Amino acid sequence: MAPQTPVPDTALAGLREDLAGEVLVPGDPGYDEARLVHNGMIDRRPAVIAQCATQADVSNAVLFGRETGLPIAVRGGGHSVAGASVVDGGLVIDLRRMHAVVADPEHMTVRVEGGATMGHLDRATQPFHLATTGGRVSTTGVAGFALGGGSGWLERKFGPACDNLLAVELITAEGKHVVANAEENPELFWALHGGGGNFGVATSLTLRLHELPAMSFALMFFPPASGQAVTTAYRTLLETAPDEVGGGVLYFPAPPEPFIPEHLVGQLVCGALITYAGPVAGTRELAGPLSALRPVVELVQDIPYADFQCMLDDPPGLRNYWSAEYLGSFPDEAVEVFCARGERIPAGTATQHVLFPMGGALARGPLDYPVPWRTAPWAVHPFATWENPEDDGRAVQWVHDVRTDMRPWSTEAVYLNFIGTEGEQRVVAGFGADHYPRLAAVKAAYDPDNVFRFNHNIVPAAA
């Protein structure tokens, strides 16, 4: 643990007076709860947590951090697997009190405050049968998700979240309020389409909405021995599927859900998930080839999108280690390798081994944005979660082994929201080597001192 940076009492008193929200320091009631993030492997003790309630609070907190010399981390949803939203001995700008969402069905837009989660967003747009591409769980923060590119169930139909980004309000490293959209600060706006939290604290985002009158899914579980046949059939289905179709193939221990037979709970299964932006009749037709493989569990139904977004929510506090490889092709040999590694996920963990289909509107979107992974037709996402610290070594090693196994088919590009700390080369690969110098120039213009560096960091271009 890093040593605590002394914070002058007068400065702390000034911050408390300036904020409409609350200021927490070690020893305060609620401090230990406020410093926890989704990944239970992260145990950091900030010197100050500024629980901001307004845009002015964010500006005052940034200025406080600069004046006191505290390193600054920014917390939205707290889902960064690397723990980017909390810093030892520094200042955490906690946006969770700023979670208002205002849907505008007339103009097909939604304004989301910087601390809102997918659950806040989806519940606000559901009554209008509208949606935009969100993360695959309801507890993810909208800001970090969207600014990092934003991969979700609806990306094949509506594109990733960043393609639906219309405007962002930021507080810069100087504490100034800046609006970025196609007309105002367009270069910054470009950088925010995948460049993450490198340029300031996002206090609000405006996103494009789309009509989504119906949502349905098919979820089937198979014995692991059927994995290659299931994965091959899924690959064939997605090769000709309409953009409305998404989902994935995943190996994981069967969860204790009402639709899971008791004897399967905790046993390794191969699951096939078909998501469909339409009514259940279409899903049943699409699921036919997989259903013919005789799953041991089959669930096909209509569901409100906001409810579907909660189906795979994983509990906070588990130990997490994730990574990803984006594939340029997925031939039979790759199917075999993917399934073999799925059959060897670490026993006694809640780990998931996932194959996501890409393509559709995601692949057709603007290639100019720093989202180089968008053209890959498939993504493999090893998602290790476990409880016992004694399992750290084998869980982390399994993720590394998955990456090694899939690398022969990798494009080298990667969605940075899916990975932890994997070195500078992976960060550059996540933004795209061709885009990185341009991003570095934007970084130098808005954050030349690299104040916002506890992220997949873009180093400011030299003056």
C-alpha positions as CSV (number, residue, x, y, z in Angstrom):
1,M,0.0,0.0,0.0
2,A,1.3,3.4,-1.0
3,P,2.0,5.9,1.9
4,Q,-0.8,8.4,2.5
5,T,-0.2,11.9,1.2
6,P,-0.7,14.4,3.9
7,V,-3.7,16.6,3.2
8,P,-3.7,20.0,4.9
9,D,-6.7,20.4,7.2
10,T,-7.4,23.8,5.7
11,A,-7.5,22.4,2.2
12,L,-9.8,19.5,3.3
13,A,-12.1,21.9,5.1
14,G,-12.3,24.1,2.0
15,L,-13.2,21.0,-0.1
16,R,-16.0,20.1,2.4
17,E,-17.3,23.6,2.2
18,D,-17.1,23.7,-1.6
19,L,-18.9,20.4,-2.3
20,A,-22.7,19.9,-2.3
21,G,-21.8,16.2,-2.0
22,E,-19.8,14.5,0.7
23,V,-16.1,14.2,1.5
24,L,-14.8,11.0,3.1
25,V,-11.3,10.3,4.5
26,P,-9.9,7.2,6.3
27,G,-11.8,6.6,9.5
28,D,-15.1,8.3,8.4
29,P,-18.3,6.3,8.4
30,G,-18.9,4.9,5.0
31,Y,-15.2,5.3,3.9
32,D,-14.4,1.6,3.6
33,E,-17.6,0.9,1.7
34,A,-17.0,3.8,-0.7
35,R,-13.5,2.7,-1.6
36,L,-14.5,-0.8,-2.7
37,V,-14.8,-1.5,-6.4
38,H,-16.2,-4.4,-8.4
39,N,-13.0,-6.4,-8.5
40,G,-12.3,-8.0,-5.1
41,M,-8.6,-8.2,-5.9
42,I,-8.4,-4.4,-5.6
43,D,-7.8,-3.1,-2.0
44,R,-6.7,0.5,-2.1
45,R,-7.0,3.3,0.4
46,P,-7.4,6.8,-1.1
47,A,-6.6,9.8,1.1
48,V,-9.8,11.5,0.1
49,I,-13.0,10.4,-1.6
50,A,-15.0,13.3,-3.1
51,Q,-18.6,12.1,-3.6
52,C,-19.7,14.7,-6.1
53,A,-23.3,15.7,-6.5
54,T,-23.0,18.4,-9.2
55,Q,-20.8,19.4,-12.1
56,A,-19.4,22.2,-9.9
57,D,-18.4,19.6,-7.4
58,V,-16.4,17.8,-10.0
59,S,-14.6,21.0,-11.0
60,N,-13.8,21.9,-7.3
61,A,-12.6,18.3,-6.7
62,V,-10.2,18.4,-9.7
63,L,-8.8,21.8,-8.5
64,F,-8.4,20.4,-5.0
65,G,-6.5,17.5,-6.3
66,R,-4.2,19.7,-8.4
67,E,-3.6,22.1,-5.5
68,T,-2.8,19.4,-3.0
69,G,-0.7,17.3,-5.3
70,L,-2.9,14.3,-4.9
71,P,-3.0,11.8,-7.7
72,I,-6.6,11.7,-9.1
73,A,-8.7,8.7,-10.0
74,V,-12.3,9.0,-11.4
75,R,-15.0,6.6,-10.4
76,G,-18.2,6.0,-12.4
77,G,-19.4,2.4,-12.3
78,G,-16.2,1.0,-10.7
79,H,-16.0,-2.0,-13.1
80,S,-12.5,-1.5,-14.4
81,V,-10.9,-4.8,-13.8
82,A,-7.6,-3.0,-13.1
83,G,-9.2,-0.9,-10.4
84,A,-8.6,2.3,-12.4
85,S,-11.3,4.1,-10.3
86,V,-9.5,4.0,-7.0
87,V,-5.9,5.0,-6.0
88,D,-3.8,4.5,-2.9
89,G,-3.0,7.8,-1.1
90,G,-4.8,9.9,-3.7
91,L,-8.1,11.5,-4.5
92,V,-11.1,9.6,-5.9
93,I,-13.6,11.7,-7.7
94,D,-16.7,9.5,-7.1
95,L,-19.6,10.3,-9.5
96,R,-22.1,7.8,-8.3
97,R,-24.4,10.5,-6.8
98,M,-24.7,11.9,-10.4
99,H,-26.8,9.3,-12.0
100,A,-29.8,11.1,-13.5
101,V,-31.0,9.9,-16.9
102,V,-33.4,11.9,-19.1
103,A,-34.8,10.3,-22.2
104,D,-36.1,12.4,-25.0
105,P,-38.2,10.2,-27.2
106,E,-39.2,13.1,-29.5
107,H,-35.6,13.6,-30.5
108,M,-34.5,10.0,-30.0
109,T,-31.8,11.0,-27.5
110,V,-30.9,10.4,-23.9
111,R,-28.8,12.4,-21.5
112,V,-26.9,10.4,-19.0
113,E,-24.9,11.8,-16.0
114,G,-21.4,10.6,-15.4
115,G,-22.2,8.3,-12.5
116,A,-25.1,6.4,-14.1
117,T,-25.0,2.7,-14.7
118,M,-26.6,0.7,-17.5
119,G,-29.4,-0.1,-15.1
120,H,-30.2,3.6,-14.8
121,L,-30.0,4.1,-18.5
122,D,-32.1,1.0,-19.6
123,R,-34.8,1.6,-17.0
124,A,-35.2,5.2,-18.2
125,T,-35.6,4.3,-21.9
126,Q,-37.6,1.0,-21.5
127,P,-41.0,2.7,-21.1
128,F,-40.6,4.3,-24.5
129,H,-39.5,1.0,-26.1
130,L,-36.2,2.7,-27.0
131,A,-32.6,1.6,-26.3
132,T,-29.0,2.2,-27.2
133,T,-26.1,-0.2,-27.1
134,G,-25.2,-0.9,-23.5
135,G,-22.9,-3.2,-21.6
136,R,-23.8,-6.8,-21.0
137,V,-24.5,-6.3,-17.3
138,S,-26.6,-3.7,-15.6
139,T,-24.0,-2.5,-13.1
140,T,-21.4,-1.2,-15.6
141,G,-20.9,2.5,-15.6
142,V,-22.2,4.2,-18.8
143,A,-19.4,6.8,-19.1
144,G,-16.4,4.5,-19.0
145,F,-18.3,2.0,-21.1
146,A,-19.2,4.4,-23.9
147,L,-16.0,6.4,-23.9
148,G,-14.0,3.2,-24.2
149,G,-16.0,2.2,-27.3
150,G,-18.9,0.3,-25.8
151,S,-19.4,-3.3,-26.9
152,G,-22.8,-4.9,-26.0
153,W,-25.6,-7.2,-27.1
154,L,-27.1,-4.7,-29.5
155,E,-23.9,-3.6,-31.3
156,R,-24.5,-5.7,-34.4
157,K,-27.8,-3.8,-34.8
158,F,-27.1,-0.3,-33.6
159,G,-23.3,-0.2,-33.5
160,P,-21.1,0.2,-30.4
161,A,-22.0,2.8,-27.9
162,C,-19.4,5.3,-29.2
163,D,-21.1,5.3,-32.6
164,N,-24.2,6.6,-30.8
165,L,-22.4,9.3,-28.9
166,L,-23.8,12.8,-29.7
167,A,-22.2,15.0,-27.0
168,V,-20.1,14.9,-23.9
169,E,-19.7,17.4,-21.1
170,L,-16.2,17.3,-19.5
171,I,-14.4,18.9,-16.6
172,T,-10.8,19.2,-17.8
173,A,-7.6,18.9,-15.8
174,E,-7.8,22.7,-15.2
175,G,-11.3,22.4,-13.7
176,K,-12.9,23.9,-16.7
177,H,-16.2,22.9,-18.2
178,V,-16.0,21.8,-21.9
179,V,-18.7,20.6,-24.3
180,A,-17.6,18.2,-27.1
181,N,-19.8,17.4,-30.0
182,A,-19.6,17.5,-33.8
183,E,-19.5,21.3,-33.8
184,E,-17.8,22.2,-30.6
185,N,-14.3,20.9,-29.9
186,P,-14.6,18.3,-32.7
187,E,-11.1,16.9,-32.3
188,L,-11.8,16.2,-28.6
189,F,-15.1,14.7,-29.6
190,W,-13.3,12.4,-32.1
191,A,-10.9,11.3,-29.3
192,L,-13.8,10.4,-27.0
193,H,-15.0,7.8,-29.5
194,G,-12.8,5.1,-27.9
195,G,-10.2,7.2,-26.1
196,G,-11.7,6.6,-22.6
197,G,-11.2,8.8,-19.6
198,N,-7.9,10.3,-20.7
199,F,-9.1,13.8,-21.4
200,G,-11.2,14.8,-18.4
201,V,-14.1,13.8,-16.2
202,A,-17.3,13.1,-18.1
203,T,-20.2,14.7,-16.2
204,S,-22.8,13.9,-18.9
205,L,-23.1,12.1,-22.2
206,T,-25.8,12.4,-24.8
207,L,-26.5,9.2,-26.8
208,R,-28.7,8.4,-29.8
209,L,-31.7,6.1,-29.1
210,H,-33.2,3.5,-31.4
211,E,-36.6,1.8,-31.5
212,L,-36.6,-1.6,-29.8
213,P,-40.2,-2.7,-29.6
214,A,-39.3,-6.3,-28.8
215,M,-36.4,-8.3,-27.4
216,S,-36.1,-12.1,-27.0
217,F,-33.5,-14.7,-26.4
218,A,-32.7,-18.4,-26.5
219,L,-30.3,-19.9,-23.9
220,M,-29.3,-23.5,-24.2
221,F,-27.0,-25.6,-22.1
222,F,-25.1,-28.6,-23.4
223,P,-22.6,-31.1,-21.9
224,P,-19.0,-29.9,-22.5
225,A,-18.4,-32.9,-24.8
226,S,-20.9,-31.3,-27.3
227,G,-19.0,-28.0,-27.3
228,Q,-17.4,-28.3,-30.7
229,A,-20.6,-29.2,-32.4
230,V,-22.4,-26.4,-30.6
231,T,-19.7,-23.8,-31.4
232,T,-19.6,-24.9,-35.0
233,A,-23.3,-24.6,-35.4
234,Y,-23.3,-21.2,-33.7
235,R,-20.6,-20.0,-36.1
236,T,-22.6,-21.2,-39.1
237,L,-25.8,-19.4,-37.8
238,L,-24.0,-16.1,-37.3
239,E,-22.4,-16.2,-40.8
240,T,-25.8,-15.5,-42.3
241,A,-27.7,-14.0,-39.4
242,P,-29.4,-10.6,-39.6
243,D,-28.0,-7.7,-37.6
244,E,-30.7,-8.2,-35.0
245,V,-28.9,-11.4,-33.8
246,G,-26.2,-11.5,-31.2
247,G,-25.3,-13.5,-28.2
248,G,-22.3,-15.8,-27.7
249,V,-21.0,-19.3,-26.8
250,L,-19.7,-19.7,-23.3
251,Y,-18.3,-22.4,-21.0
252,F,-19.1,-21.8,-17.3
253,P,-20.3,-23.6,-14.2
254,A,-24.2,-23.8,-14.4
255,P,-25.6,-21.2,-11.9
256,P,-28.2,-21.9,-9.3
257,E,-31.2,-20.6,-11.3
258,P,-34.8,-21.9,-11.2
259,F,-34.5,-23.1,-14.7
260,I,-31.4,-25.2,-14.0
261,P,-31.9,-28.8,-12.8
262,E,-30.4,-29.3,-9.4
263,H,-27.9,-32.0,-10.6
264,L,-26.4,-29.5,-13.1
265,V,-25.8,-26.6,-10.7
266,G,-22.1,-26.0,-10.4
267,Q,-21.3,-28.4,-13.2
268,L,-19.4,-27.2,-16.3
269,V,-21.6,-26.6,-19.3
270,C,-21.3,-25.2,-22.7
271,G,-24.0,-22.6,-23.3
272,A,-25.3,-21.0,-26.5
273,L,-27.0,-17.7,-26.2
274,I,-29.0,-16.1,-29.1
275,T,-30.1,-12.6,-28.6
276,Y,-32.7,-11.2,-31.0
277,A,-33.9,-7.6,-31.3
278,G,-37.4,-8.8,-32.2
279,P,-40.2,-11.1,-31.0
280,V,-39.7,-14.7,-29.8
281,A,-41.0,-16.3,-33.0
282,G,-37.9,-15.2,-34.8
283,T,-35.7,-16.5,-32.0
284,R,-37.3,-19.9,-32.2
285,E,-36.6,-20.1,-35.9
286,L,-33.0,-19.0,-35.5
287,A,-32.4,-21.5,-32.6
288,G,-33.6,-24.5,-34.6
289,P,-30.1,-25.8,-35.6
290,L,-28.8,-25.5,-32.1
291,S,-32.0,-27.0,-30.6
292,A,-31.5,-30.0,-32.8
293,L,-28.3,-30.8,-30.9
294,R,-30.5,-31.7,-27.9
295,P,-29.5,-29.3,-25.1
296,V,-30.0,-30.4,-21.5
297,V,-31.6,-27.0,-20.8
298,E,-33.5,-24.8,-23.3
299,L,-35.0,-21.4,-22.4
300,V,-36.6,-19.4,-25.2
301,Q,-38.7,-16.3,-24.4
302,D,-39.6,-12.7,-24.9
303,I,-38.1,-10.3,-22.3
304,P,-37.9,-6.5,-21.8
305,Y,-34.4,-5.4,-22.8
306,A,-33.8,-3.8,-19.4
307,D,-34.6,-7.1,-17.7
308,F,-32.4,-9.0,-20.1
309,Q,-29.5,-6.7,-19.2
310,C,-29.7,-7.9,-15.6
311,M,-29.6,-11.6,-16.4
312,L,-25.9,-12.1,-16.4
313,D,-25.1,-9.6,-13.5
314,D,-22.2,-10.9,-11.5
315,P,-21.9,-10.1,-7.8
316,P,-19.4,-7.5,-6.7
317,G,-16.5,-8.5,-4.5
318,L,-15.3,-11.6,-6.4
319,R,-11.7,-11.7,-7.5
320,N,-11.6,-10.9,-11.3
321,Y,-9.0,-11.2,-14.0
322,W,-10.1,-10.7,-17.7
323,S,-8.6,-10.4,-21.1
324,A,-9.5,-10.8,-24.7
325,E,-8.4,-11.7,-28.2
326,Y,-10.1,-10.3,-31.3
327,L,-10.0,-12.8,-34.1
328,G,-9.6,-12.2,-37.9
329,S,-11.0,-15.7,-38.6
330,F,-12.5,-18.6,-36.6
331,P,-11.7,-21.8,-38.6
332,D,-12.3,-25.3,-37.4
333,E,-8.9,-25.4,-35.7
334,A,-9.7,-22.3,-33.7
335,V,-13.0,-23.8,-32.7
336,E,-11.2,-26.9,-31.4
337,V,-8.7,-24.8,-29.5
338,F,-11.4,-22.6,-28.0
339,C,-13.4,-25.5,-26.8
340,A,-10.4,-27.4,-25.4
341,R,-9.5,-24.5,-23.2
342,G,-13.2,-24.1,-22.2
343,E,-13.2,-27.6,-20.9
344,R,-10.3,-26.7,-18.7
345,I,-11.5,-23.6,-16.9
346,P,-10.2,-23.6,-13.3
347,A,-12.4,-25.9,-11.1
348,G,-14.1,-24.4,-8.1
349,T,-14.4,-20.9,-9.7
350,A,-17.2,-19.0,-11.4
351,T,-15.0,-18.4,-14.4
352,Q,-16.6,-17.9,-17.9
353,H,-14.9,-18.6,-21.3
354,V,-16.8,-16.6,-23.9
355,L,-17.0,-16.3,-27.7
356,F,-18.7,-13.2,-28.9
357,P,-19.9,-12.7,-32.5
358,M,-19.0,-9.3,-34.0
359,G,-19.9,-7.9,-37.4
360,G,-23.1,-6.2,-38.5
361,A,-23.4,-2.5,-37.8
362,L,-20.3,-2.7,-35.6
363,A,-18.1,-3.6,-38.6
364,R,-19.7,-1.1,-40.9
365,G,-19.2,1.9,-38.6
366,P,-16.6,4.7,-39.0
367,L,-13.1,3.2,-39.3
368,D,-11.7,6.7,-38.4
369,Y,-12.6,6.2,-34.7
370,P,-9.9,4.8,-32.4
371,V,-11.9,1.5,-32.2
372,P,-9.6,-0.9,-34.2
373,W,-11.2,-4.0,-32.9
374,R,-14.5,-3.3,-34.6
375,T,-13.6,-5.1,-37.8
376,A,-12.9,-8.5,-36.1
377,P,-15.7,-11.0,-36.8
378,W,-15.2,-12.8,-33.5
379,A,-13.9,-12.1,-30.0
380,V,-12.8,-14.5,-27.3
381,H,-13.1,-13.2,-23.8
382,P,-11.6,-15.2,-20.9
383,F,-13.4,-13.9,-17.8
384,A,-12.0,-15.4,-14.6
385,T,-13.8,-14.9,-11.4
386,W,-13.2,-16.6,-8.1
387,E,-13.4,-16.2,-4.3
388,N,-10.3,-17.7,-2.7
389,P,-7.0,-15.8,-3.0
390,E,-5.2,-19.1,-3.1
391,D,-6.7,-19.6,-6.6
392,D,-5.1,-16.3,-7.9
393,G,-2.2,-18.0,-9.7
394,R,-4.1,-20.7,-11.6
395,A,-7.0,-18.3,-12.5
396,V,-4.7,-15.7,-13.9
397,Q,-2.6,-18.3,-15.7
398,W,-5.7,-19.8,-17.3
399,V,-6.5,-16.4,-18.8
400,H,-2.9,-16.1,-20.1
401,D,-3.2,-19.6,-21.6
402,V,-6.4,-18.7,-23.4
403,R,-4.7,-15.7,-25.0
404,T,-1.7,-17.8,-26.0
405,D,-4.0,-20.4,-27.5
406,M,-6.0,-18.0,-29.6
407,R,-3.2,-15.7,-30.7
408,P,-2.6,-17.5,-34.1
409,W,-6.0,-16.0,-35.3
410,S,-5.7,-12.7,-33.5
411,T,-5.9,-9.3,-35.2
412,E,-3.8,-7.9,-32.2
413,A,-6.5,-5.1,-31.8
414,V,-8.3,-5.3,-28.4
415,Y,-11.3,-3.7,-26.7
416,L,-9.5,-2.1,-23.7
417,N,-12.6,-2.2,-21.4
418,F,-12.2,-6.0,-21.5
419,I,-8.6,-6.1,-20.2
420,G,-6.6,-5.1,-17.1
421,T,-3.0,-3.9,-17.0
422,E,-1.2,-5.6,-19.9
423,G,1.5,-3.1,-20.9
424,E,1.9,-0.2,-23.2
425,Q,1.9,-2.2,-26.5
426,R,-1.6,-3.6,-25.7
427,V,-2.8,0.0,-24.9
428,V,-1.6,1.2,-28.3
429,A,-3.2,-1.9,-29.9
430,G,-6.4,-1.0,-28.2
431,F,-6.5,2.5,-29.7
432,G,-4.8,1.6,-33.0
433,A,-1.2,2.5,-33.8
434,D,-2.4,4.8,-36.6
435,H,-4.7,6.7,-34.2
436,Y,-2.4,6.9,-31.2
437,P,-0.3,10.0,-32.3
438,R,-3.6,11.9,-32.9
439,L,-4.9,10.9,-29.5
440,A,-1.6,11.9,-27.9
441,A,-2.0,15.4,-29.5
442,V,-5.5,15.7,-28.1
443,K,-4.2,14.5,-24.7
444,A,-1.5,17.2,-24.8
445,A,-4.1,19.9,-25.6
446,Y,-6.5,18.9,-22.7
447,D,-4.3,17.2,-20.1
448,P,-0.7,18.0,-20.8
449,D,0.4,17.0,-17.3
450,N,-1.3,13.6,-17.6
451,V,-3.5,14.2,-14.5
452,F,-6.0,11.6,-15.7
453,R,-3.5,8.7,-16.0
454,F,-5.1,5.9,-13.9
455,N,-6.7,4.3,-17.0
456,H,-5.5,2.8,-20.2
457,N,-3.3,5.8,-20.5
458,I,-2.5,7.9,-23.5
459,V,0.8,9.7,-23.0
460,P,0.6,13.4,-23.9
461,A,2.5,14.3,-27.1
462,A,5.7,16.2,-26.5
463,A,5.4,19.9,-26.9
